[in-house]
Amino acid sequence: YVFVGGESVTGGLQVGGPALIPYLVNHLVLSFVSVAVAVLIAVPLGLYLGHTRRAEFLAVNITNAGRAIPPLALIGFFIAYIGVGFDAFGLVLVLLAIPPILTSTYVATTQIEPDTVDAARGMGLTEGQILRRVEFPLGLPTTFSGIRIATVAVVATATIAPFASVDTLGVPILSPNVHGPAGQLGAAVLVAILTLVISAGLGAVQQAITPRGLKTVAPERRRGLFATLRRRTQTT
């Protein structure tokens, strides 16, 4: 089905093979545009909250809300007020991607050693310069881990985009009466492979941007990056 294709179950329609390319392109465009918009929103907000240590409850509550609200509920909400299409489902994916990116950016900023920030202030750097030249570069690997998590989640969730009349790789999965069981299985395997490849690729990028010194940090220290936020979440 994926490589050769054939006639649809009902006949008269070519499915699979080259016919999957438009679905794949739409799937990737929808996913990466949504993640890009989420990054533009969540990273500056996370940096500000982490740098100023203000409105900590906002980062925690946004994270909890993002985990609690199912994408299908958001689809119904936006369809009712915006209508079906790329924009409506794109907003769903943006809201899905914001919590992990915001959380990782906030944690990355708050976990930087206070002595490092104080030394930067002692050198005469302004708060904006500290944010751009110290906190953001040092926290970038952790921030990127949130982007990686968000991207994988968005790519996987984009399979239900046909509910909003957006043709992605979810079309063969959700239309067995046209594409048949082979279409369902083939598209599902393709989405799984796509997700694994993207995760591995972003993981390689994350390793490349991680300073050598941080790569040698003890595993206990790396696991402790999210300990502070996890404790705060449990007490909220």
C-alpha positions as a Markdown table, in Angstrom:
| # | Residue | x | y | z |
|---|---|---|---|---|
| 1 | Tyr | 0.0 | 0.0 | 0.0 |
| 2 | Val | 2.7 | 2.5 | 1.0 |
| 3 | Phe | 5.0 | 1.9 | -2.0 |
| 4 | Val | 2.8 | 0.6 | -4.7 |
| 5 | Gly | -0.8 | 1.6 | -4.0 |
| 6 | Gly | -3.9 | 0.3 | -5.7 |
| 7 | Glu | -7.6 | 0.8 | -6.2 |
| 8 | Ser | -9.8 | 1.8 | -3.4 |
| 9 | Val | -12.3 | -0.6 | -1.7 |
| 10 | Thr | -15.2 | 1.1 | -3.4 |
| 11 | Gly | -13.4 | 1.3 | -6.8 |
| 12 | Gly | -12.6 | 4.1 | -9.1 |
| 13 | Leu | -10.1 | 5.8 | -6.9 |
| 14 | Gln | -6.3 | 5.3 | -6.7 |
| 15 | Val | -5.1 | 5.0 | -3.1 |
| 16 | Gly | -1.7 | 4.4 | -1.5 |
| 17 | Gly | 1.7 | 4.8 | -3.1 |
| 18 | Pro | 2.1 | 8.2 | -4.8 |
| 19 | Ala | -1.4 | 9.2 | -3.6 |
| 20 | Leu | 0.1 | 9.3 | -0.1 |
| 21 | Ile | 2.5 | 12.1 | -0.9 |
| 22 | Pro | 0.0 | 15.0 | -0.5 |
| 23 | Tyr | -1.1 | 13.5 | 2.8 |
| 24 | Leu | 2.5 | 13.3 | 4.0 |
| 25 | Val | 3.3 | 16.9 | 2.9 |
| 26 | Asn | 0.1 | 18.2 | 4.6 |
| 27 | His | 1.0 | 16.2 | 7.7 |
| 28 | Leu | 4.5 | 17.7 | 8.0 |
| 29 | Val | 3.5 | 21.2 | 7.1 |
| 30 | Leu | 0.7 | 21.3 | 9.6 |
| 31 | Ser | 2.9 | 19.8 | 12.3 |
| 32 | Phe | 6.0 | 22.0 | 11.9 |
| 33 | Val | 4.0 | 25.2 | 11.4 |
| 34 | Ser | 2.1 | 24.5 | 14.6 |
| 35 | Val | 5.3 | 23.7 | 16.6 |
| 36 | Ala | 7.0 | 26.9 | 15.2 |
| 37 | Val | 4.1 | 29.0 | 16.4 |
| 38 | Ala | 4.2 | 27.3 | 19.8 |
| 39 | Val | 7.9 | 28.0 | 20.1 |
| 40 | Leu | 7.4 | 31.7 | 19.3 |
| 41 | Ile | 4.8 | 31.9 | 22.1 |
| 42 | Ala | 6.2 | 29.5 | 24.8 |
| 43 | Val | 9.9 | 30.2 | 24.7 |
| 44 | Pro | 9.8 | 33.9 | 25.3 |
| 45 | Leu | 7.1 | 33.4 | 28.0 |
| 46 | Gly | 9.1 | 30.7 | 29.7 |
| 47 | Leu | 12.3 | 32.7 | 29.6 |
| 48 | Tyr | 10.5 | 35.7 | 31.2 |
| 49 | Leu | 8.8 | 33.7 | 33.9 |
| 50 | Gly | 12.0 | 31.8 | 34.7 |
| 51 | His | 14.2 | 34.9 | 34.7 |
| 52 | Thr | 11.9 | 37.0 | 36.9 |
| 53 | Arg | 10.6 | 34.1 | 39.0 |
| 54 | Arg | 7.1 | 35.7 | 38.7 |
| 55 | Ala | 3.8 | 34.0 | 38.1 |
| 56 | Glu | 5.2 | 30.6 | 38.7 |
| 57 | Phe | 1.7 | 29.3 | 39.1 |
| 58 | Leu | 1.1 | 30.2 | 35.4 |
| 59 | Ala | 3.7 | 27.8 | 34.1 |
| 60 | Val | 2.4 | 25.0 | 36.4 |
| 61 | Asn | -1.2 | 25.6 | 35.6 |
| 62 | Ile | -0.7 | 25.8 | 31.9 |
| 63 | Thr | 1.3 | 22.5 | 32.0 |
| 64 | Asn | -1.5 | 20.8 | 34.0 |
| 65 | Ala | -4.2 | 22.2 | 31.7 |
| 66 | Gly | -2.4 | 21.0 | 28.6 |
| 67 | Arg | -2.2 | 17.5 | 30.0 |
| 68 | Ala | -5.8 | 17.4 | 31.0 |
| 69 | Ile | -7.6 | 18.8 | 28.0 |
| 70 | Pro | -8.0 | 16.1 | 25.2 |
| 71 | Pro | -7.3 | 17.2 | 21.6 |
| 72 | Leu | -10.8 | 16.0 | 20.5 |
| 73 | Ala | -12.5 | 18.4 | 22.9 |
| 74 | Leu | -10.4 | 21.3 | 21.5 |
| 75 | Ile | -11.3 | 20.3 | 18.0 |
| 76 | Gly | -15.0 | 20.5 | 18.8 |
| 77 | Phe | -14.6 | 23.9 | 20.4 |
| 78 | Phe | -12.6 | 25.5 | 17.6 |
| 79 | Ile | -14.8 | 24.0 | 14.9 |
| 80 | Ala | -17.9 | 25.5 | 16.6 |
| 81 | Tyr | -16.3 | 29.0 | 16.7 |
| 82 | Ile | -13.8 | 29.0 | 13.8 |
| 83 | Gly | -15.0 | 26.3 | 11.5 |
| 84 | Val | -13.1 | 23.4 | 10.0 |
| 85 | Gly | -9.8 | 23.6 | 8.2 |
| 86 | Phe | -6.1 | 24.2 | 8.7 |
| 87 | Asp | -6.4 | 27.1 | 11.0 |
| 88 | Ala | -8.8 | 25.4 | 13.4 |
| 89 | Phe | -6.8 | 22.3 | 13.8 |
| 90 | Gly | -3.5 | 24.2 | 13.8 |
| 91 | Leu | -4.7 | 26.1 | 16.9 |
| 92 | Val | -5.4 | 22.7 | 18.5 |
| 93 | Leu | -1.8 | 21.6 | 17.8 |
| 94 | Val | -0.4 | 24.9 | 19.0 |
| 95 | Leu | -2.2 | 24.5 | 22.3 |
| 96 | Leu | -0.9 | 20.9 | 22.6 |
| 97 | Ala | 2.7 | 22.0 | 21.9 |
| 98 | Ile | 2.9 | 25.0 | 24.3 |
| 99 | Pro | 2.9 | 23.2 | 27.7 |
| 100 | Pro | 6.0 | 21.0 | 27.2 |
| 101 | Ile | 7.9 | 23.9 | 25.6 |
| 102 | Leu | 6.9 | 26.4 | 28.2 |
| 103 | Thr | 7.7 | 23.9 | 31.0 |
| 104 | Ser | 11.2 | 23.0 | 29.7 |
| 105 | Thr | 12.1 | 26.6 | 29.0 |
| 106 | Tyr | 11.0 | 27.7 | 32.5 |
| 107 | Val | 12.9 | 24.8 | 34.2 |
| 108 | Ala | 16.0 | 25.5 | 32.0 |
| 109 | Thr | 16.1 | 29.1 | 33.1 |
| 110 | Thr | 15.4 | 28.4 | 36.8 |
| 111 | Gln | 18.0 | 25.6 | 37.1 |
| 112 | Ile | 20.9 | 27.9 | 36.1 |
| 113 | Glu | 23.3 | 28.4 | 39.0 |
| 114 | Pro | 22.6 | 31.7 | 40.8 |
| 115 | Asp | 26.3 | 32.4 | 41.0 |
| 116 | Thr | 26.5 | 32.4 | 37.3 |
| 117 | Val | 23.8 | 35.0 | 37.0 |
| 118 | Asp | 25.3 | 37.1 | 39.8 |
| 119 | Ala | 28.7 | 37.0 | 38.0 |
| 120 | Ala | 27.0 | 38.3 | 34.9 |
| 121 | Arg | 25.4 | 41.1 | 36.8 |
| 122 | Gly | 28.7 | 41.9 | 38.4 |
| 123 | Met | 30.3 | 42.3 | 34.9 |
| 124 | Gly | 27.7 | 45.0 | 34.2 |
| 125 | Leu | 25.3 | 43.0 | 32.0 |
| 126 | Thr | 21.7 | 44.2 | 32.0 |
| 127 | Glu | 18.8 | 41.9 | 32.7 |
| 128 | Gly | 18.0 | 41.6 | 29.0 |
| 129 | Gln | 21.7 | 40.7 | 28.2 |
| 130 | Ile | 21.7 | 38.1 | 31.0 |
| 131 | Leu | 18.7 | 36.5 | 29.5 |
| 132 | Arg | 20.0 | 36.5 | 26.0 |
| 133 | Arg | 23.7 | 35.8 | 26.6 |
| 134 | Val | 23.7 | 33.6 | 29.7 |
| 135 | Glu | 20.4 | 32.0 | 30.6 |
| 136 | Phe | 19.1 | 31.2 | 27.2 |
| 137 | Pro | 22.3 | 29.6 | 25.8 |
| 138 | Leu | 22.9 | 27.6 | 29.0 |
| 139 | Gly | 19.3 | 26.4 | 29.1 |
| 140 | Leu | 19.0 | 25.7 | 25.4 |
| 141 | Pro | 19.5 | 21.9 | 25.6 |
| 142 | Thr | 16.7 | 21.6 | 28.2 |
| 143 | Thr | 14.5 | 23.9 | 26.2 |
| 144 | Phe | 15.1 | 21.9 | 23.1 |
| 145 | Ser | 14.1 | 18.7 | 24.9 |
| 146 | Gly | 10.7 | 20.3 | 25.4 |
| 147 | Ile | 10.5 | 21.2 | 21.7 |
| 148 | Arg | 11.4 | 17.6 | 20.8 |
| 149 | Ile | 8.6 | 16.3 | 23.0 |
| 150 | Ala | 6.1 | 18.7 | 21.6 |
| 151 | Thr | 7.0 | 17.9 | 18.0 |
| 152 | Val | 6.6 | 14.2 | 18.5 |
| 153 | Ala | 3.2 | 14.7 | 20.2 |
| 154 | Val | 2.1 | 17.1 | 17.4 |
| 155 | Val | 3.1 | 14.7 | 14.6 |
| 156 | Ala | 1.3 | 11.9 | 16.3 |
| 157 | Thr | -1.8 | 14.0 | 17.0 |
| 158 | Ala | -2.0 | 15.3 | 13.4 |
| 159 | Thr | -3.4 | 11.9 | 12.4 |
| 160 | Ile | -6.8 | 13.0 | 13.7 |
| 161 | Ala | -6.8 | 16.2 | 11.6 |
| 162 | Pro | -9.3 | 14.7 | 9.1 |
| 163 | Phe | -12.0 | 15.3 | 11.8 |
| 164 | Ala | -11.4 | 19.0 | 11.0 |
| 165 | Ser | -11.4 | 18.4 | 7.3 |
| 166 | Val | -7.6 | 18.6 | 7.0 |
| 167 | Asp | -6.1 | 15.8 | 4.9 |
| 168 | Thr | -3.1 | 14.2 | 6.6 |
| 169 | Leu | -1.8 | 10.7 | 7.0 |
| 170 | Gly | -4.8 | 10.1 | 9.2 |
| 171 | Val | -7.1 | 9.9 | 6.2 |
| 172 | Pro | -6.3 | 6.3 | 5.4 |
| 173 | Ile | -6.5 | 5.4 | 9.1 |
| 174 | Leu | -9.9 | 7.0 | 9.6 |
| 175 | Ser | -11.4 | 5.9 | 6.2 |
| 176 | Pro | -11.2 | 2.1 | 6.1 |
| 177 | Asn | -14.2 | 2.0 | 3.8 |
| 178 | Val | -12.1 | 3.6 | 1.1 |
| 179 | His | -8.5 | 2.6 | 1.9 |
| 180 | Gly | -9.2 | -0.8 | 3.5 |
| 181 | Pro | -7.4 | -2.5 | 6.3 |
| 182 | Ala | -4.1 | -2.3 | 4.3 |
| 183 | Gly | -4.5 | 1.4 | 4.1 |
| 184 | Gln | -5.1 | 1.7 | 7.9 |
| 185 | Leu | -2.1 | -0.5 | 8.7 |
| 186 | Gly | 0.2 | 1.1 | 6.1 |
| 187 | Ala | -0.6 | 4.7 | 7.2 |
| 188 | Ala | -0.3 | 3.8 | 10.9 |
| 189 | Val | 3.1 | 2.2 | 10.3 |
| 190 | Leu | 4.2 | 5.3 | 8.2 |
| 191 | Val | 3.2 | 7.7 | 11.0 |
| 192 | Ala | 5.0 | 5.6 | 13.6 |
| 193 | Ile | 8.2 | 5.5 | 11.5 |
| 194 | Leu | 7.9 | 9.3 | 10.8 |
| 195 | Thr | 7.5 | 10.0 | 14.5 |
| 196 | Leu | 10.6 | 7.8 | 15.4 |
| 197 | Val | 12.7 | 9.4 | 12.6 |
| 198 | Ile | 11.8 | 13.0 | 13.8 |
| 199 | Ser | 12.4 | 12.1 | 17.4 |
| 200 | Ala | 15.8 | 10.6 | 16.6 |
| 201 | Gly | 16.7 | 13.6 | 14.4 |
| 202 | Leu | 15.8 | 16.1 | 17.0 |
| 203 | Gly | 17.6 | 14.0 | 19.6 |
| 204 | Ala | 20.8 | 14.3 | 17.5 |
| 205 | Val | 20.4 | 18.0 | 17.3 |
| 206 | Gln | 19.9 | 18.2 | 21.0 |
| 207 | Gln | 23.1 | 16.3 | 21.6 |
| 208 | Ala | 24.9 | 18.6 | 19.1 |
| 209 | Ile | 23.9 | 21.8 | 20.9 |
| 210 | Thr | 24.6 | 20.5 | 24.4 |
| 211 | Pro | 27.9 | 21.8 | 25.7 |
| 212 | Arg | 30.5 | 19.1 | 26.4 |
| 213 | Gly | 30.6 | 19.9 | 30.1 |
| 214 | Leu | 26.9 | 19.2 | 30.5 |
| 215 | Lys | 27.2 | 15.9 | 28.7 |
| 216 | Thr | 29.5 | 14.6 | 31.5 |
| 217 | Val | 27.1 | 15.7 | 34.3 |
| 218 | Ala | 26.1 | 12.8 | 36.5 |
| 219 | Pro | 22.8 | 11.2 | 35.6 |
| 220 | Glu | 21.4 | 12.2 | 39.0 |
| 221 | Arg | 21.9 | 15.8 | 38.2 |
| 222 | Arg | 20.3 | 15.4 | 34.8 |
| 223 | Arg | 17.3 | 13.7 | 36.3 |
| 224 | Gly | 17.0 | 16.5 | 38.8 |
| 225 | Leu | 16.4 | 19.2 | 36.2 |
| 226 | Phe | 12.6 | 18.7 | 36.4 |
| 227 | Ala | 12.5 | 17.8 | 40.1 |
| 228 | Thr | 11.8 | 21.4 | 41.2 |
| 229 | Leu | 8.8 | 21.9 | 38.9 |
| 230 | Arg | 7.5 | 18.4 | 39.6 |
| 231 | Arg | 7.4 | 19.1 | 43.3 |
| 232 | Arg | 5.7 | 22.4 | 42.7 |
| 233 | Thr | 3.2 | 20.7 | 40.5 |
| 234 | Gln | 2.4 | 18.2 | 43.1 |
| 235 | Thr | 1.8 | 20.8 | 45.8 |
| 236 | Thr | -0.4 | 23.0 | 43.6 |
